[in-house]
Amino acid sequence: MQYSAVIATPLCRLGILTRADALLSLSFVDAGTALHEPVAGGLEAEVARQIACYFADPRYVFNLPLHPVGTDFQLRVWRAIARIPVGETRCYREVASEVGSIARAVGGACGRNPLPIIVPCHRVVAAAGPGGFNRGQDRLMMGIKLGLLRHEYAG
């Protein structure tokens, strides 16, 4: 994928994709992916600045023009997730209850969240553990999820 910028964070590298003055997606990219600095004064630079603010203070409130692309159901789930306060979690079934669905469908929508960190799907956990993250349960993604939660609990 061709990103508008690729930035480093304390936990991972993020690919930033913008179009028409809105953020379309943030993607966790391989640690070997070359950094691609945002253009000064552009939306990518503002996204990078706000991501840095979040890592400096987990209570930072993002203020970015967002344009997530998804189904009506996914958008409802992402809006519900966006309301979970910093330092708190909800289990998949709680979010499912809020949006009138089932936990598995919520998990699928979480896995397709194009704006992780900003739409904090890392705050959605399984009833008996952390659950998955970013469409998987591999060590890298779980390390990022747990790192984000530790960052928020410490703040």
ChimeraX commands (.cxc) that place a marker at each C-alpha (Angstrom):
marker #1 position 0.00,0.00,0.00 radius 0.5
marker #1 position 1.22,3.50,-0.75 radius 0.5
marker #1 position 1.02,5.58,2.43 radius 0.5
marker #1 position 0.99,9.36,2.64 radius 0.5
marker #1 position 3.56,8.97,5.45 radius 0.5
marker #1 position 5.09,6.29,7.66 radius 0.5
marker #1 position 6.00,7.32,11.20 radius 0.5
marker #1 position 7.63,5.68,14.19 radius 0.5
marker #1 position 5.88,5.52,17.56 radius 0.5
marker #1 position 7.12,4.06,20.85 radius 0.5
marker #1 position 5.30,0.78,20.05 radius 0.5
marker #1 position 5.37,0.42,16.28 radius 0.5
marker #1 position 5.48,2.08,12.90 radius 0.5
marker #1 position 2.26,3.49,11.49 radius 0.5
marker #1 position 1.33,4.01,7.87 radius 0.5
marker #1 position -0.84,7.10,7.40 radius 0.5
marker #1 position -3.23,7.31,4.45 radius 0.5
marker #1 position -5.03,10.57,3.72 radius 0.5
marker #1 position -7.19,11.69,0.84 radius 0.5
marker #1 position -9.08,14.93,0.24 radius 0.5
marker #1 position -8.20,16.51,3.58 radius 0.5
marker #1 position -9.35,13.55,5.69 radius 0.5
marker #1 position -7.60,10.66,7.39 radius 0.5
marker #1 position -8.67,7.39,5.78 radius 0.5
marker #1 position -6.53,4.94,7.71 radius 0.5
marker #1 position -3.72,4.23,10.11 radius 0.5
marker #1 position -2.02,0.89,9.58 radius 0.5
marker #1 position 0.45,-1.01,11.70 radius 0.5
marker #1 position 3.35,-1.67,9.34 radius 0.5
marker #1 position 6.37,-3.93,9.59 radius 0.5
marker #1 position 9.25,-2.57,11.68 radius 0.5
marker #1 position 11.44,-2.75,8.57 radius 0.5
marker #1 position 9.19,-0.45,6.57 radius 0.5
marker #1 position 11.07,2.69,5.61 radius 0.5
marker #1 position 10.00,5.86,7.37 radius 0.5
marker #1 position 8.38,8.42,5.10 radius 0.5
marker #1 position 8.21,11.79,6.81 radius 0.5
marker #1 position 4.98,13.74,6.45 radius 0.5
marker #1 position 5.01,16.87,4.34 radius 0.5
marker #1 position 5.30,19.90,6.64 radius 0.5
marker #1 position 2.00,21.71,6.98 radius 0.5
marker #1 position -0.01,18.83,5.53 radius 0.5
marker #1 position -2.66,16.69,7.16 radius 0.5
marker #1 position -0.16,13.84,7.53 radius 0.5
marker #1 position 2.05,16.11,9.66 radius 0.5
marker #1 position -0.94,16.96,11.87 radius 0.5
marker #1 position -1.79,13.27,12.24 radius 0.5
marker #1 position 1.83,12.55,13.23 radius 0.5
marker #1 position 1.79,15.45,15.70 radius 0.5
marker #1 position -1.43,14.26,17.33 radius 0.5
marker #1 position -0.20,10.65,17.52 radius 0.5
marker #1 position 2.94,11.97,19.29 radius 0.5
marker #1 position 0.69,13.95,21.67 radius 0.5
marker #1 position -1.23,10.76,22.48 radius 0.5
marker #1 position 1.98,8.89,23.26 radius 0.5
marker #1 position 3.09,11.78,25.49 radius 0.5
marker #1 position -0.31,11.86,27.25 radius 0.5
marker #1 position -2.83,9.03,26.76 radius 0.5
marker #1 position -5.68,11.41,27.66 radius 0.5
marker #1 position -4.95,13.54,24.60 radius 0.5
marker #1 position -8.15,14.09,22.60 radius 0.5
marker #1 position -7.70,13.65,18.85 radius 0.5
marker #1 position -9.14,16.33,16.62 radius 0.5
marker #1 position -8.71,15.16,13.06 radius 0.5
marker #1 position -10.98,15.04,10.01 radius 0.5
marker #1 position -11.76,11.34,9.69 radius 0.5
marker #1 position -13.25,9.40,6.82 radius 0.5
marker #1 position -13.40,5.74,7.79 radius 0.5
marker #1 position -14.85,3.55,5.07 radius 0.5
marker #1 position -17.04,0.68,6.25 radius 0.5
marker #1 position -20.52,-0.78,6.32 radius 0.5
marker #1 position -23.29,0.87,8.34 radius 0.5
marker #1 position -22.79,-1.80,11.01 radius 0.5
marker #1 position -19.02,-1.25,11.17 radius 0.5
marker #1 position -19.52,2.51,11.47 radius 0.5
marker #1 position -21.95,1.96,14.38 radius 0.5
marker #1 position -19.42,-0.28,16.14 radius 0.5
marker #1 position -16.58,2.20,15.56 radius 0.5
marker #1 position -18.68,5.04,16.99 radius 0.5
marker #1 position -19.43,2.91,20.08 radius 0.5
marker #1 position -15.74,2.08,20.48 radius 0.5
marker #1 position -14.80,5.75,20.15 radius 0.5
marker #1 position -16.91,6.45,23.27 radius 0.5
marker #1 position -14.91,4.09,25.51 radius 0.5
marker #1 position -12.95,6.34,27.89 radius 0.5
marker #1 position -9.17,6.21,28.21 radius 0.5
marker #1 position -8.11,3.72,30.84 radius 0.5
marker #1 position -11.27,1.64,30.51 radius 0.5
marker #1 position -12.16,-1.45,28.50 radius 0.5
marker #1 position -15.37,-3.05,27.30 radius 0.5
marker #1 position -15.81,-6.66,26.35 radius 0.5
marker #1 position -17.06,-7.60,22.92 radius 0.5
marker #1 position -20.48,-8.62,24.27 radius 0.5
marker #1 position -20.94,-5.21,25.98 radius 0.5
marker #1 position -20.27,-3.40,22.72 radius 0.5
marker #1 position -22.51,-5.90,20.94 radius 0.5
marker #1 position -25.32,-5.14,23.37 radius 0.5
marker #1 position -24.89,-1.43,22.76 radius 0.5
marker #1 position -25.14,-1.78,18.98 radius 0.5
marker #1 position -27.76,-4.56,18.95 radius 0.5
marker #1 position -25.56,-7.35,17.66 radius 0.5
marker #1 position -23.42,-10.30,18.76 radius 0.5
marker #1 position -19.87,-10.38,20.08 radius 0.5
marker #1 position -18.40,-12.18,17.06 radius 0.5
marker #1 position -19.72,-9.51,14.67 radius 0.5
marker #1 position -18.28,-6.79,16.89 radius 0.5
marker #1 position -14.94,-8.59,16.83 radius 0.5
marker #1 position -15.07,-8.61,13.04 radius 0.5
marker #1 position -15.79,-4.89,12.94 radius 0.5
marker #1 position -12.96,-4.23,15.41 radius 0.5
marker #1 position -10.59,-6.17,13.17 radius 0.5
marker #1 position -11.54,-3.99,10.21 radius 0.5
marker #1 position -11.19,-0.69,12.09 radius 0.5
marker #1 position -9.18,1.54,9.72 radius 0.5
marker #1 position -8.27,4.03,12.47 radius 0.5
marker #1 position -6.72,2.09,15.36 radius 0.5
marker #1 position -5.52,4.20,18.29 radius 0.5
marker #1 position -7.83,7.06,17.24 radius 0.5
marker #1 position -10.85,4.72,17.26 radius 0.5
marker #1 position -9.52,2.71,20.20 radius 0.5
marker #1 position -10.37,-0.88,19.35 radius 0.5
marker #1 position -7.56,-1.91,21.71 radius 0.5
marker #1 position -10.01,-1.06,24.52 radius 0.5
marker #1 position -12.31,-3.90,23.43 radius 0.5
marker #1 position -11.37,-7.18,25.11 radius 0.5
marker #1 position -12.65,-10.71,25.43 radius 0.5
marker #1 position -14.54,-11.78,28.55 radius 0.5
marker #1 position -11.60,-13.98,29.60 radius 0.5
marker #1 position -8.54,-12.13,28.31 radius 0.5
marker #1 position -7.33,-9.52,25.87 radius 0.5
marker #1 position -8.96,-11.00,22.76 radius 0.5
marker #1 position -7.58,-10.32,19.32 radius 0.5
marker #1 position -6.27,-7.16,17.75 radius 0.5
marker #1 position -6.03,-5.86,14.20 radius 0.5
marker #1 position -7.40,-9.09,12.70 radius 0.5
marker #1 position -5.10,-11.36,14.60 radius 0.5
marker #1 position -3.71,-12.76,17.78 radius 0.5
marker #1 position -0.08,-12.93,16.75 radius 0.5
marker #1 position 2.57,-11.79,19.20 radius 0.5
marker #1 position 3.31,-8.52,17.42 radius 0.5
marker #1 position -0.31,-7.34,17.33 radius 0.5
marker #1 position -1.01,-8.54,20.86 radius 0.5
marker #1 position 2.13,-6.75,22.04 radius 0.5
marker #1 position 0.86,-3.52,20.49 radius 0.5
marker #1 position -2.62,-3.95,22.04 radius 0.5
marker #1 position -1.22,-4.65,25.48 radius 0.5
marker #1 position 1.29,-1.81,25.11 radius 0.5
marker #1 position -1.50,0.65,24.27 radius 0.5
marker #1 position -3.52,-0.51,27.28 radius 0.5
marker #1 position -0.49,-0.24,29.60 radius 0.5
marker #1 position 0.20,3.25,28.24 radius 0.5
marker #1 position -3.38,4.32,28.98 radius 0.5
marker #1 position -3.53,2.71,32.43 radius 0.5
marker #1 position -0.25,4.39,33.38 radius 0.5
marker #1 position -1.52,7.80,32.26 radius 0.5
marker link #1:1,2 radius 0.2
marker link #1:2,3 radius 0.2
marker link #1:3,4 radius 0.2
marker link #1:4,5 radius 0.2
marker link #1:5,6 radius 0.2
marker link #1:6,7 radius 0.2
marker link #1:7,8 radius 0.2
marker link #1:8,9 radius 0.2
marker link #1:9,10 radius 0.2
marker link #1:10,11 radius 0.2
marker link #1:11,12 radius 0.2
marker link #1:12,13 radius 0.2
marker link #1:13,14 radius 0.2
marker link #1:14,15 radius 0.2
marker link #1:15,16 radius 0.2
marker link #1:16,17 radius 0.2
marker link #1:17,18 radius 0.2
marker link #1:18,19 radius 0.2
marker link #1:19,20 radius 0.2
marker link #1:20,21 radius 0.2
marker link #1:21,22 radius 0.2
marker link #1:22,23 radius 0.2
marker link #1:23,24 radius 0.2
marker link #1:24,25 radius 0.2
marker link #1:25,26 radius 0.2
marker link #1:26,27 radius 0.2
marker link #1:27,28 radius 0.2
marker link #1:28,29 radius 0.2
marker link #1:29,30 radius 0.2
marker link #1:30,31 radius 0.2
marker link #1:31,32 radius 0.2
marker link #1:32,33 radius 0.2
marker link #1:33,34 radius 0.2
marker link #1:34,35 radius 0.2
marker link #1:35,36 radius 0.2
marker link #1:36,37 radius 0.2
marker link #1:37,38 radius 0.2
marker link #1:38,39 radius 0.2
marker link #1:39,40 radius 0.2
marker link #1:40,41 radius 0.2
marker link #1:41,42 radius 0.2
marker link #1:42,43 radius 0.2
marker link #1:43,44 radius 0.2
marker link #1:44,45 radius 0.2
marker link #1:45,46 radius 0.2
marker link #1:46,47 radius 0.2
marker link #1:47,48 radius 0.2
marker link #1:48,49 radius 0.2
marker link #1:49,50 radius 0.2
marker link #1:50,51 radius 0.2
marker link #1:51,52 radius 0.2
marker link #1:52,53 radius 0.2
marker link #1:53,54 radius 0.2
marker link #1:54,55 radius 0.2
marker link #1:55,56 radius 0.2
marker link #1:56,57 radius 0.2
marker link #1:57,58 radius 0.2
marker link #1:58,59 radius 0.2
marker link #1:59,60 radius 0.2
marker link #1:60,61 radius 0.2
marker link #1:61,62 radius 0.2
marker link #1:62,63 radius 0.2
marker link #1:63,64 radius 0.2
marker link #1:64,65 radius 0.2
marker link #1:65,66 radius 0.2
marker link #1:66,67 radius 0.2
marker link #1:67,68 radius 0.2
marker link #1:68,69 radius 0.2
marker link #1:69,70 radius 0.2
marker link #1:70,71 radius 0.2
marker link #1:71,72 radius 0.2
marker link #1:72,73 radius 0.2
marker link #1:73,74 radius 0.2
marker link #1:74,75 radius 0.2
marker link #1:75,76 radius 0.2
marker link #1:76,77 radius 0.2
marker link #1:77,78 radius 0.2
marker link #1:78,79 radius 0.2
marker link #1:79,80 radius 0.2
marker link #1:80,81 radius 0.2
marker link #1:81,82 radius 0.2
marker link #1:82,83 radius 0.2
marker link #1:83,84 radius 0.2
marker link #1:84,85 radius 0.2
marker link #1:85,86 radius 0.2
marker link #1:86,87 radius 0.2
marker link #1:87,88 radius 0.2
marker link #1:88,89 radius 0.2
marker link #1:89,90 radius 0.2
marker link #1:90,91 radius 0.2
marker link #1:91,92 radius 0.2
marker link #1:92,93 radius 0.2
marker link #1:93,94 radius 0.2
marker link #1:94,95 radius 0.2
marker link #1:95,96 radius 0.2
marker link #1:96,97 radius 0.2
marker link #1:97,98 radius 0.2
marker link #1:98,99 radius 0.2
marker link #1:99,100 radius 0.2
marker link #1:100,101 radius 0.2
marker link #1:101,102 radius 0.2
marker link #1:102,103 radius 0.2
marker link #1:103,104 radius 0.2
marker link #1:104,105 radius 0.2
marker link #1:105,106 radius 0.2
marker link #1:106,107 radius 0.2
marker link #1:107,108 radius 0.2
marker link #1:108,109 radius 0.2
marker link #1:109,110 radius 0.2
marker link #1:110,111 radius 0.2
marker link #1:111,112 radius 0.2
marker link #1:112,113 radius 0.2
marker link #1:113,114 radius 0.2
marker link #1:114,115 radius 0.2
marker link #1:115,116 radius 0.2
marker link #1:116,117 radius 0.2
marker link #1:117,118 radius 0.2
marker link #1:118,119 radius 0.2
marker link #1:119,120 radius 0.2
marker link #1:120,121 radius 0.2
marker link #1:121,122 radius 0.2
marker link #1:122,123 radius 0.2
marker link #1:123,124 radius 0.2
marker link #1:124,125 radius 0.2
marker link #1:125,126 radius 0.2
marker link #1:126,127 radius 0.2
marker link #1:127,128 radius 0.2
marker link #1:128,129 radius 0.2
marker link #1:129,130 radius 0.2
marker link #1:130,131 radius 0.2
marker link #1:131,132 radius 0.2
marker link #1:132,133 radius 0.2
marker link #1:133,134 radius 0.2
marker link #1:134,135 radius 0.2
marker link #1:135,136 radius 0.2
marker link #1:136,137 radius 0.2
marker link #1:137,138 radius 0.2
marker link #1:138,139 radius 0.2
marker link #1:139,140 radius 0.2
marker link #1:140,141 radius 0.2
marker link #1:141,142 radius 0.2
marker link #1:142,143 radius 0.2
marker link #1:143,144 radius 0.2
marker link #1:144,145 radius 0.2
marker link #1:145,146 radius 0.2
marker link #1:146,147 radius 0.2
marker link #1:147,148 radius 0.2
marker link #1:148,149 radius 0.2
marker link #1:149,150 radius 0.2
marker link #1:150,151 radius 0.2
marker link #1:151,152 radius 0.2
marker link #1:152,153 radius 0.2
marker link #1:153,154 radius 0.2
marker link #1:154,155 radius 0.2
view
